[in-house]
Amino acid sequence: MLRLLRNRRVILGAVATLILVSTAWLFAGGPESTDTAVVAAVAQGEFIVTVPVSGELRAREAVQITVPPNAQQAGVWQMRIQSLIPEGTVVKAGDIVAELDRSQLAQRNTDVGLELQKAEAQLEQANLDSTLTLSTARETIRNLELSLEEKRLAKEQAVYEAPTVRRQAEIDYERAERQLNQSRSDLRTRTEQAQARLREVGTDVSRRRNQLNAIMEVMGGFTIRAPSPGMVVYAREWNGRKRTTGSQVSQWDNVVATLPDLTQMESIAYANEIDVRRVAVGQSVEITLDSDPTKHLTGRVTAVANVGEQRPNADAKVFEVKVTVLEPDTTLRPGMTTGNVIETLRLTDVLYVPLEALNNADSVTFVYRRDGHRTIRQQVETGAVNDHDAVILRGLDRGNHVLLSPPENGASLELVLLPVDSAATARAAAQRDSVARPPVRRDSAPGTPPGPGRRDTSANRGAAPPAGTQRVTAPAPAPRP
């Protein structure tokens, strides 16, 4: 009998315990115990905004290996590379780097040689013509001098003759004198003409001879040698391709290869139009090598282009960004691909949440804050954002928890608005201007089927909001796209 009473007490105690557990379970929300919604805590600490861009290494300083600078004087404008040593070859000063095609220059040499011979023949002919012409003119003057002497004697003898005879002798003398003076003047003119002709032909001869000498000098320069020791790196053409055998070079694009200074390297990167407004000179950069991802170098932005450019095989315009590598490294080589992470903003001791927690309805940004078993739709004021998180200026405290996806009845929850604070709004606008803000997710409309991890928290809608806030009922937002 005593044992039976003891068993009945145990059974009654078990039933009472079961009733209490069931009651607590019902008051706690019933089916909500199966909720699988992803919750994240509001973090506090350092917040960094970065812009990742890929780049290519090149030397900040390099010795250029060019085609002969006087090729234009030889009448050669375009030259073709006939042979080129392999890229990366370490050369000494004076070593042969490339050979240019001489066929065009050889034809030019032949043409100028023929023109020189023709000019020399014309010079010789001009010398002969001037000699013959001037000799004839001098002989004519000599004869006129003798004739003038005869006329002078006849004039003297006619002193005792009749006046008409005397006058005729004077006329003959004056005519002979004028002819002699005219012949002397003609001789001077013909002498000047002969000298001008000789100068003209002589100048042409000198010009042809100088052209021939320039061609011979340029032809010798078609064997391109290294001006100093170093490692040969091919130059790039206007389309971005590296020069090789068969490439065309000219006086305007005359670099065949370079000898870079490997102790001073920089990464040339290109940022798109959205990211370039956040990049500025002096920002620190973390550099990694595609060939060795384990190696990390530091750099600094030294130049940002003001004008965009269209890169080959690219649809949008990009802006060139130069990043100087601060640590010298003997393993770095021009042309290596780098990953550059530019730090555009660093904030200390701020609150931030994942971007997935942000929602937007009617231009109001809010989160779903978990408070025990309740879910509150809380307006927040955001600041800077990066690829994963957003800074929270107002609306949340450290230790709060937010949902990363809206609950199924989230659109029907009352929205707890923030009090107006113009100073905080200005600070938020300044932070948002410093970085690009991605779009946030819009809230679900009523009647949207619940997704994974969502649960109904309508039983807790009547909970009191945090101190200092006001509660309003916001209209249901548009359906999420």
Secondary structure, 3 states (H helix, E strand, C coil): CHHHHHHHHHHHHHHHHHHHHHHHHHHCCHHHHHCCCCEEECEEEEEEEEEEEEEEEEECCEEEEECCCCHHHHCCCEEEEEEECCCCCEECCCCEEEEECCHHHHHHHHHHHHHHHHHHHHHHHHHHHHHHHHHHHHHHHHHHHHHHHHHHHHHHHHHHCCHHHHHHHHHHHHHHHHHHHHHHHHHHHHHHHHHHHHHHHHHHHHHHHHHHHHHHHHHHHCEEECCCCEECEECECCCCCECCCCCEEECCCCEEEEEECCCCEEEEEEEEHHHHCCCCCCCEEEEEECCCCCCEEEEEEEEECCCCECCCCCCCCEEEEEEEECCCCCCCCCCCEEEEEEEEEEEEEEEEEEHHHCEEECCEEEEEEEECCEEEEEECEEEEECCCEEEEEECCCCCCEEECCCCCCHHHCCEEECCCCHHHHHHHHHHHHHCCCCCCEECCCCCCCCCCCCCCCHHHCCCCCCCCCEEECCCCCCCCC
